[in-house]
Amino acid sequence: MSGTTTGKGIGFFSRLLDNTTPGERYALAAEQIRLAEDVGFDAAWVAQHHFHGSEGGLPSPLVFLAHVAASTSTIRLGTGIITLPLEDPLRVAEDAAVLDLLSGGRLEVGVGSGGTPSSFLAFGLDASARHDVYNRHLQVLRDAWSGKTLGSAANQLYPAAPQLLDRLWQATFSADGGRRAGEAGDGLMLSRTQPRPPARPDATLAQLQDPIVDAYLDALPPGRTPRILASRTLFVAQDRRQALRLAGQGLRRQVKAFERQGHVFTGTTVEELMTAFDAHVGTPADVVESLGRDTVLERATDVSFQVHSIDPPHADILRSIELTAASVLPQLGWNHIPAAA
């Protein structure tokens, strides 16, 4: 099943990887999100990572988003993702309900079963069992938000949050996962870190993710509006040479980590690494051309742009956000719609 959209929710995604102290990381990411709101982005997304500061730097995304909510007013605030097997699902339901109220109904909740395998041991879990635990926890989350009784007839979620059922997203790398998200009527989250199968090391993100989108759309209940969020690496600068220099530095730092995730690198030039990382880098004209070739983006209802794994300095991130809003999105013809509308 196919589908296209030109009106998209445009998001800024951060893994909070600025090269500084944890507290300063949080402050810089909050500033980046405030700028994204100022220039017209619809949503801001943050990832959850436990223990490993070099991978994500944020174990408590709902706490951080509550802080950001206090200094923003319109931008939607999303988790991309909460690693649900490692959480108490009732506490996630409660914390999300409170945050949604405090933010004026701006919360989007993305969940997934993934995460760094070594992190599971610290939580007393075997990473191989994460999918079963995820499914159980996801059902508890749905039951709580649906207002079902929890443990006894006297227990129901307070504050009630049935509205969050329509702002739940599932992240997946597989067509089966896309089908499950579709059957549930949830949003579908597609990651720019999609692993390459060994037999297809040169496959593009679109080649791997179009079948996931197909499975999702085919399974979606009649009348249910699709929600498809595609995350992509985007770094825009006015000078192409400067953009490529920063891209080369950042991408080379990430090669070993991505190899452990199943990525295969066939070259080491900046251009070859940009292709392997699916990174859209350069001037506004450069990235408009490369983004236009991504068929998944044609079908996505929402797109979140991140500067990872390039991770340029903070000032360059701010400028990239500005150039994306002013010079990239208008050329792509992506008319803004509220995220997850």
Helices and strands as residue ranges (DSSP letters): E 7-14, H 22-38, E 43-46, H 61-69, E 76-83, G 84-86, H 89-102, E 107-112, H 117-122, G 127-129, H 130-146, G 162-167, E 168-171, H 175-184, E 187-190, H 205-219, E 228-236, H 240-260, H 270-276, E 279-282, H 284-291, H 295-299, E 302-306, H 314-323, I 324-328, H 329-332, E 335-336
